[in-house]
Every structure is written in structure tokens, then in C-alpha cells.
Amino acid sequence: MMTNKPTYYFLGIGGIGMSALARYFHAKGCTVLGYDRTRTPLTEELEHEGIAIHYAAHNLSHADLKPTNTIVVYTPAIPADFEEFVYFKTNNFSMLKRAQVLGEITRHAKGMCIAGTHGKTTTSTMTAHLLYSSHVGCSAFLGGVSKNYGTNLLLPRSNSDFVVIEADEYDRSFHHLSPYMALISSIDADHLDIYADKDDFRRSFEHFASLVQEGGCLVVKHGLQLQLPAHIQSYSYGMNEGDFHAENIRIENGEISFDFVTPHEIVKNIQLGVPVLINVENAVGAMALAHTAGVSPEELHSGIASFKGIKRRFDIQLKAEKLVYIDDYAHHPEELKASILSIKALYPNRTVCGIFQPHLYSRTRDFAQEFGTSLSLLDEVVLLDIYPARELPIAGVSSDLIFKNISISHKIQLHKNEVIEFLKQKTNIDILVTFGAGDIDQLVVPITQELRNKC
């Protein structure tokens, strides 16, 4: 990268990962601007912070951009024939993938990189909070908006060398990183539009593990079938087993506590700030990294207890005596399963209705049966149309593939714009959950308003 202060132009600046980098370079005093297809609350925040954004892909007239002093940052989701991408490429601008920029940052700091098909956003945000609120300190690039700090970027308050990064496996982006410490939470196959098969997907995580610097360490979920590198110290972790694990897990009155077991000591009575069963495992992974980095037992206690969670990760929107509404980002069958089982554990003997928006045609095609199995754990399912994101339609692929694999009788298919009317007519809502990584988040506010009317 350039040594002076260049201009950074972000293609897709409203993405959660891109916006964190944009904020980082803006805080460094660089000129930052960019494009996104749609104005969102996140892009409005960036504009309020002083970052110029435009939403017309053919219009570059507002920016005096020069190839000699501009770095264009883009994600693999940007199509190669996208008008601005073509413009910058043909005019010899310096162009870097988001992952390449993050990789450069990890080569100048102690990168603490958290990877996995699922669990990585919560685990990385927990890890960042544990370090940031301790004497160790850190900066962090997060894959979600921390509810503790209201942002996806943490800048260090001290001279800490640690930087926490969510390591994305899509398009093998995490292979650009140079971790000092790393965690792998899961390797359930995903992105089979990129990876040839499950073995190819697994091998990509083995390559990521091999990138950990000598002198660093690797923390891996207990039981994952991975060939681990011999040149670094490796630890296992899990909810009930591993070098780091939980024991004496207690669920009482909607609260969860446990004892944290390390290879050398037991830290008793950890209280989960966000009492969701799957967060026991996430917390163990985060505490394993933080403990290894020097965070004290007392700081682990206070950090986990004060963790408020992440927007759209088991995000409780409404909690009344007879009605609870939760919004969750789960979009893979295993994520759905973990989230639903956590809800059932937290609210036993309650009826759970889930509204699910599938994300990507390819993921629906590859995992339709698994989606059906996971959704069948609910008491009632409302299935929406597929959110295409970066993909064009695939012949024969629709929500119908999932619907026919749902075994429970209380199931219905709706369009997204029919959900609010459906809820208006529904009289027996107990626990409601919205699931998905697409634009289902646009329903969160109107759903909350509608449910408040029923309380």
C-alpha cells in the first residue's frame, strides 16, 4: 500500500466489513469516499461521520479521483462487469480486495483472527470486548455492530498491538491474513458456489491455520477434523470438552452461568451477559483467546457479564410476559439449528414461530433438505422467498425446495410484504423469531411495532 495518505474509494462501502475499513482509514486522516447501491442506516451513519457516498453507479463526477493517489477497495461480491469496477480497472487505479487490506493490517500488528462457518461474528465481538475492556486492549474489525459500542470498528485506547478480525472464508478471503493468533469455530460446508466440495472447504481452513505466525497459537473447536500445523501451539475448546471448556452450566430464571476451565485453572461463576445457550461455546472460545493474550480472570468475569451482544445476532427486540420477539442473522442450517435449540432451552414449554428468509439460490439448492430438518425444530414456520444477494436465479430453485422438506404441519409460505398482515391476523403469538441474512431486517421495526400493539 502507499506510504503517504492516499484517497480510499470503497466499492460497496455499506457492507459491514467494508464500512469498518472505511471508518478505520477515515480515522487515520485519509480521504474516504465510496459507492453503494442503496442508502441504509449504516451508510447514513458513514455520511454523518463525514464520508462521502453516492448511489448512482455511473456517476463519478463528484470525485476528483486520480490513479496516482487513489486505492480502490472492493469485495468479491462486486461483479467483474460492474460499471465502476470496469472504469477503475481500465484507468489503472490501484485495486485491492477488502481481504488484502486486512491482510496488510495483520502484518503490522498481532492479528487475532476468528474464522468459522458460523459463530465467528459473536466470538470475534466477544473477544474484542474482552480485550478492549481489559488492560490488554485491542483494535477490532467486526462483522456486526457491537451493542456495547454501537459500531463495527474499535480503535485502540492504548498502545495495544492486538487487532481482532473476523476472518471470512467466502472466496478464500481469509487466506490473505497473517494471524498471530487464530480461532476456528466450525467447518460445516458452505459457499459451494466457490468451493468444489466439502473436502475443498475443509482444506481451505487447514490452509488458514497454516498461516498462523510462529510463536502464535491456534484455538480450534473440539472435534473438528482438521490437519493442524506443527509449528505452533494448538488448543481445543468446546461447551463441554476441550483444553478450554465450560462445566457446571446453570440455566435459571432466564440467566446462564458456568465455570470456565483452562489448562491451568478454573474461573468460577462466569455470568453470560447475553444468556443464550450457544453463547456458552462462543464465550469459551473468546475467553480462550483472551486468557492466552493475558486478560486476567477478573477481567474475564466482568467482560463476559457486560457483553451486550450484536445487532441481529439473537437480538431480543421485545420481551413481555406473554410475548417475546427475537431477530437473528442465522442463514445456514446449522446456525438455524443452534439458534432454535437455544431458544427452546431458554424458553422451555413455549411455542416458537419462526419466519425464515433463505439467502442465496445456491445455498438453498445445496442445503434444502438440511434447512427443512432445522426448521422442523420449530412449532410453526413462515417461509419467505429467497433473497438473491449477489446471485442470479437458478432454474428450478425456490423456497419450495425447503418447504417440502419441513416435516411439521404448521407451515406456510408468504411473500415478505405479506408478513405484517399475517401477524395482524394471528392471535396466538408466543415466541416469534425472524431468521435470515437478507433484507428481512427491514421487517424488524414494523414487526416490533405490530407486536407491541398485541401486548
C-alpha positions in Angstrom: 0.0 0.0 0.0 1.1 3.6 -0.5 3.1 5.2 2.3 1.6 8.7 2.2 -2.1 9.3 2.9 -4.0 8.2 -0.3 -7.6 8.5 -1.0 -9.6 5.3 -0.4 -12.6 4.6 -2.6 -14.8 1.7 -1.5 -17.0 -0.2 -3.9 -19.8 -1.4 -1.7 -19.0 0.8 1.2 -22.2 -0.1 3.0 -21.2 -3.7 3.6 -20.5 -4.5 7.3 -16.8 -5.4 6.6 -16.2 -2.6 4.1 -17.7 0.1 6.4 -15.3 -0.9 9.2 -12.3 -0.4 6.9 -13.8 2.9 5.7 -14.1 4.2 9.2 -10.6 3.0 10.0 -8.9 5.0 7.2 -11.2 8.0 7.9 -10.0 7.9 11.5 -6.4 7.8 10.2 -7.0 11.1 8.4 -7.3 9.7 4.9 -9.9 10.9 2.4 -12.5 8.3 2.2 -15.5 8.0 -0.2 -17.4 5.3 -2.0 -20.4 3.8 -3.7 -23.2 1.6 -2.6 -26.3 0.5 -4.3 -28.7 1.5 -1.6 -28.9 4.1 1.2 -29.2 2.3 4.5 -28.9 3.3 8.2 -25.3 2.2 8.1 -24.4 4.4 5.0 -26.3 7.3 6.6 -24.1 6.9 9.7 -20.9 6.9 7.5 -22.2 10.1 5.7 -22.9 11.7 9.1 -19.3 10.9 10.1 -18.0 12.8 7.1 -17.6 10.1 4.5 -18.9 11.0 1.0 -21.1 8.2 -0.6 -23.0 8.2 -3.8 -25.7 5.7 -5.0 -25.6 6.2 -8.8 -23.1 3.7 -10.3 -22.5 5.7 -13.5 -21.7 9.0 -11.7 -18.1 9.7 -10.7 -18.3 13.5 -11.4 -18.4 14.4 -7.7 -15.0 12.9 -7.0 -11.6 14.1 -8.4 -10.0 10.7 -8.3 -6.5 10.1 -9.7 -4.8 6.7 -10.2 -1.6 8.1 -8.7 -3.2 8.7 -5.2 -6.3 6.5 -5.0 -6.7 3.0 -3.7 -9.9 1.3 -4.7 -11.1 -1.3 -2.2 -13.7 -3.9 -3.3 -15.2 -7.2 -2.3 -15.6 -10.4 -4.3 -19.3 -9.7 -4.4 -18.7 -6.9 -6.9 -19.4 -8.3 -10.4 -16.4 -8.0 -12.9 -18.6 -6.2 -15.4 -19.9 -3.6 -12.8 -19.5 -0.2 -14.4 -17.4 1.5 -11.7 -15.2 -1.6 -11.4 -14.5 -1.6 -15.1 -13.8 2.2 -15.0 -11.2 1.9 -12.3 -9.6 -1.2 -13.8 -9.3 0.3 -17.3 -7.9 3.5 -15.9 -5.1 1.8 -14.0 -6.2 2.5 -10.5 -4.6 0.5 -7.6 -7.3 -2.0 -6.7 -7.3 -4.2 -3.6 -9.8 -6.7 -2.3 -11.0 -5.9 1.2 -9.2 -9.1 2.5 -5.9 -7.9 1.0 -6.2 -4.6 3.0 -7.0 -6.5 6.2 -4.0 -8.8 5.5 -1.7 -5.8 5.3 -3.0 -4.7 8.7 -2.3 -8.1 10.2 1.3 -7.9 9.0 1.8 -4.8 11.1 0.0 -5.9 14.3 -0.8 -9.0 16.3 -3.8 -10.2 14.3 -6.3 -12.2 16.3 -8.3 -13.8 13.5 -11.6 -15.7 14.1 -12.9 -18.0 11.4 -15.7 -20.5 11.0 -18.8 -21.1 9.0 -20.8 -19.8 12.0 -20.1 -18.3 15.4 -17.3 -16.1 14.1 -19.2 -12.8 14.5 -20.3 -13.4 18.0 -17.0 -14.9 19.0 -14.9 -12.1 17.5 -17.1 -9.4 19.0 -16.9 -11.1 22.4 -13.1 -11.4 22.0 -12.8 -7.8 21.1 -14.9 -6.7 24.1 -12.9 -8.8 26.5 -9.6 -7.3 25.3 -10.9 -3.8 24.8 -12.3 -3.6 28.3 -9.2 -5.1 29.9 -5.7 -3.9 30.5 -4.5 -5.7 27.3 -6.5 -3.6 24.8 -7.1 -4.0 21.1 -8.5 -2.6 17.9 -11.1 -4.6 16.0 -12.7 -5.0 12.6 -16.1 -6.7 13.3 -18.6 -8.5 11.1 -21.5 -7.0 13.1 -22.4 -3.9 15.0 -21.4 -4.3 18.7 -24.2 -3.2 21.0 -21.6 -2.3 23.6 -20.0 0.3 21.4 -22.6 1.0 18.6 -20.1 0.3 15.9 -18.2 -2.4 13.9 -14.8 -0.7 14.4 -12.9 -0.4 17.6 -9.8 1.9 17.7 -7.3 1.2 20.5 -7.4 3.3 23.6 -3.9 2.2 24.5 -0.8 1.1 22.7 -2.0 -2.4 22.2 -0.6 -4.5 19.3 -3.6 -6.7 19.1 -6.2 -6.4 16.3 -9.3 -8.6 16.3 -10.5 -9.5 12.8 -13.4 -11.6 11.7 -11.9 -13.9 9.1 -14.2 -14.5 6.1 -14.0 -17.8 4.3 -16.0 -16.6 1.3 -13.8 -16.5 -1.9 -10.9 -17.8 0.3 -10.6 -14.2 1.6 -9.1 -15.3 4.9 -6.0 -16.7 3.1 -4.8 -13.1 2.8 -4.5 -12.8 6.5 -1.3 -13.3 8.6 -2.7 -14.2 12.1 -0.7 -14.1 15.3 -3.5 -16.0 17.0 -6.5 -17.6 15.3 -9.7 -19.5 16.2 -11.7 -21.8 14.1 -15.3 -22.3 15.3 -16.8 -24.6 12.7 -16.2 -26.0 9.2 -19.7 -27.0 8.1 -19.6 -26.7 4.3 -20.9 -23.5 2.8 -20.3 -21.4 -0.3 -20.3 -24.4 -2.6 -20.6 -21.9 -5.4 -16.9 -21.1 -4.6 -15.6 -24.4 -3.2 -15.6 -27.6 -5.2 -17.0 -29.8 -2.3 -16.8 -30.3 1.4 -13.2 -31.5 1.3 -12.1 -28.4 -0.6 -13.9 -26.3 2.0 -12.1 -28.1 4.8 -8.7 -27.8 3.1 -9.2 -24.0 2.9 -9.5 -23.9 6.7 -6.3 -26.0 7.0 -4.5 -23.5 4.8 -5.8 -20.7 7.0 -4.5 -22.5 10.1 -1.1 -22.9 8.4 -0.8 -19.0 8.1 -0.6 -18.5 11.9 2.8 -17.0 12.7 5.4 -18.9 14.5 5.2 -18.0 18.2 1.5 -17.5 18.0 -1.3 -20.0 18.8 -4.4 -21.7 17.3 -7.6 -22.4 19.1 -9.9 -24.9 17.4 -13.4 -26.2 18.3 -13.1 -29.7 19.8 -13.8 -32.5 17.4 -13.2 -30.6 14.1 -11.5 -32.9 11.6 -8.6 -30.7 10.6 -4.9 -31.3 9.9 -3.3 -28.7 12.2 0.2 -27.2 11.6 3.0 -28.5 13.8 4.9 -25.2 14.1 2.5 -23.5 16.5 0.8 -24.3 19.8 -2.8 -25.5 19.3 -5.6 -25.7 21.8 -9.1 -27.2 21.6 -12.2 -25.6 23.0 -15.9 -26.5 23.4 -19.0 -26.3 25.5 -18.3 -29.4 27.5 -14.9 -30.7 26.3 -11.5 -29.5 25.1 -8.5 -27.8 26.6 -10.8 -24.8 27.3 -14.4 -25.7 28.2 -17.3 -25.0 30.4 -18.6 -27.1 33.3 -21.4 -26.7 35.9 -23.6 -24.9 33.4 -26.7 -23.4 35.1 -29.8 -22.1 33.4 -32.0 -20.3 36.0 -34.7 -17.6 35.5 -33.5 -16.8 32.0 -29.9 -16.4 33.1 -26.9 -18.7 32.2 -23.8 -19.1 34.3 -20.9 -21.6 34.2 -17.3 -22.3 35.3 -14.6 -21.7 32.7 -11.9 -24.4 32.7 -8.5 -23.7 31.3 -5.5 -26.0 31.0 -4.1 -24.4 34.2 -7.0 -23.1 36.3 -10.8 -22.8 36.7 -12.5 -19.5 36.7 -15.8 -19.9 38.5 -19.2 -18.4 38.1 -19.0 -16.8 34.7 -22.3 -14.9 34.0 -23.4 -14.6 30.4 -24.4 -11.1 29.5 -26.5 -12.4 26.6 -28.0 -15.6 28.1 -28.2 -17.8 25.0 -27.0 -21.4 25.3 -24.9 -21.3 22.1 -23.1 -18.3 23.6 -21.6 -20.6 26.3 -19.5 -22.1 23.5 -18.8 -18.8 21.9 -17.8 -17.3 25.2 -15.4 -20.2 25.9 -13.7 -19.6 22.6 -13.4 -15.9 23.1 -12.1 -16.4 26.7 -9.6 -18.9 25.5 -8.1 -16.3 23.1 -8.3 -13.5 25.7 -6.9 -15.7 28.5 -3.9 -16.7 26.3 -3.4 -13.0 25.4 -3.1 -12.1 29.1 -6.6 -11.0 30.1 -7.0 -11.7 33.9 -9.7 -13.9 35.4 -11.3 -10.8 37.0 -11.4 -9.1 33.6 -12.9 -12.2 32.0 -15.7 -12.2 34.6 -16.6 -8.5 34.1 -16.1 -8.7 30.3 -18.5 -11.6 29.7 -21.1 -10.3 32.1 -21.1 -6.8 30.5 -21.2 -8.1 26.9 -24.5 -6.8 25.4 -24.4 -8.7 22.1 -24.5 -7.8 18.4 -27.3 -6.3 16.3 -29.1 -9.1 14.5 -27.4 -11.9 16.5 -30.1 -13.4 18.8 -31.2 -9.8 19.2 -34.2 -9.6 21.6 -36.5 -6.8 20.2 -39.4 -7.3 22.6 -39.6 -9.1 25.9 -43.0 -9.1 27.5 -44.5 -11.5 30.0 -46.5 -13.4 27.3 -44.7 -12.4 24.1 -41.1 -12.4 23.0 -39.7 -11.3 19.7 -36.1 -12.2 18.6 -34.3 -11.2 15.4 -31.4 -13.5 14.3 -28.9 -13.5 11.4 -28.9 -17.3 11.1 -28.8 -18.3 7.4 -27.1 -21.7 7.4 -28.9 -24.9 8.5 -26.5 -25.5 11.4 -26.9 -21.9 12.6 -30.7 -22.2 12.5 -30.5 -25.5 14.5 -28.2 -23.9 17.1 -30.4 -20.8 17.4 -33.7 -22.7 17.7 -32.3 -25.1 20.3 -31.0 -22.2 22.3 -34.4 -20.5 22.2 -36.1 -23.8 23.3 -33.6 -24.1 26.2 -34.1 -20.5 27.3 -37.9 -20.6 27.0 -39.0 -24.3 27.7 -42.6 -25.2 27.2 -43.2 -22.1 25.0 -44.4 -22.2 21.4 -41.9 -20.8 18.9 -42.9 -19.5 15.5 -40.0 -18.7 13.1 -40.1 -16.5 10.0 -37.2 -17.5 7.7 -35.9 -15.8 4.6 -33.5 -18.1 2.7 -30.2 -16.4 1.5 -28.8 -17.2 -2.0 -30.2 -19.6 -4.6 -27.0 -21.7 -4.5 -27.2 -22.2 -0.7 -30.9 -23.1 -1.0 -30.1 -25.7 -3.7 -27.2 -27.2 -1.8 -28.9 -27.4 1.6 -32.7 -27.6 1.1 -33.0 -30.8 3.0 -30.9 -29.6 5.9 -32.8 -26.4 6.0 -36.1 -28.3 6.2 -34.7 -30.5 9.1 -33.6 -27.5 11.1 -36.8 -25.5 10.6 -38.8 -28.6 11.6 -37.5 -28.0 15.2 -39.9 -25.0 15.4 -43.5 -25.2 16.3 -44.6 -23.1 13.4 -42.7 -21.9 10.2 -43.3 -19.0 7.9 -41.1 -19.4 4.9 -40.3 -16.4 2.6 -38.9 -16.1 -0.9 -35.2 -16.4 -1.5 -33.1 -13.3 -1.1 -30.7 -13.4 -4.1 -27.9 -11.1 -2.8 -25.2 -11.4 -5.4 -26.8 -14.2 -7.4 -29.0 -14.5 -10.5 -31.9 -17.0 -10.3 -31.1 -20.7 -10.8 -33.6 -22.7 -12.7 -35.8 -24.9 -10.5 -34.6 -23.3 -7.3 -37.1 -21.6 -5.0 -38.3 -21.7 -1.4 -40.4 -24.6 -2.4 -37.4 -26.9 -2.1 -37.1 -26.1 1.6 -40.8 -26.1 2.2 -41.4 -29.7 1.1 -38.6 -30.8 3.5 -40.3 -29.2 6.5 -41.9 -32.0 8.4 -44.2 -30.1 10.8 -47.8 -29.4 9.8 -47.9 -25.7 10.9 -46.1 -24.2 8.0 -46.9 -21.5 5.4 -45.2 -19.7 2.6 -45.5 -15.9 2.3 -44.0 -13.0 0.4 -42.1 -10.6 2.6 -44.7 -7.8 2.1 -47.4 -10.2 3.5 -45.8 -10.7 6.9 -47.2 -7.7 8.8 -50.8 -8.5 7.7 -50.2 -12.2 8.6 -49.2 -11.1 12.1 -52.1 -8.7 12.4 -54.5 -11.6 11.9 -52.5 -14.0 14.1 -53.9 -14.2 17.7 -51.7 -16.9 19.3 -48.1 -15.5 19.1 -45.9 -16.7 22.0 -42.2 -16.6 20.9 -41.6 -15.1 17.4 -38.2 -15.2 15.7 -37.1 -13.7 12.3 -34.2 -15.5 10.7 -32.0 -14.6 7.7 -29.1 -12.6 6.2 -31.0 -10.8 3.5 -33.4 -7.8 3.7 -35.6 -9.4 6.3 -34.1 -6.9 8.7 -36.3 -4.3 7.1 -39.3 -6.0 8.8 -37.8 -5.8 12.4 -39.2 -2.3 13.2 -42.7 -2.9 11.8 -42.9 -6.3 13.4 -41.9 -4.9 16.7 -44.5 -2.1 16.4 -47.2 -4.6 15.5 -46.4 -6.9 18.4 -46.3 -4.0 20.9 -50.0 -3.5 19.9 -50.7 -7.0 21.0 -49.1 -6.7 24.4 
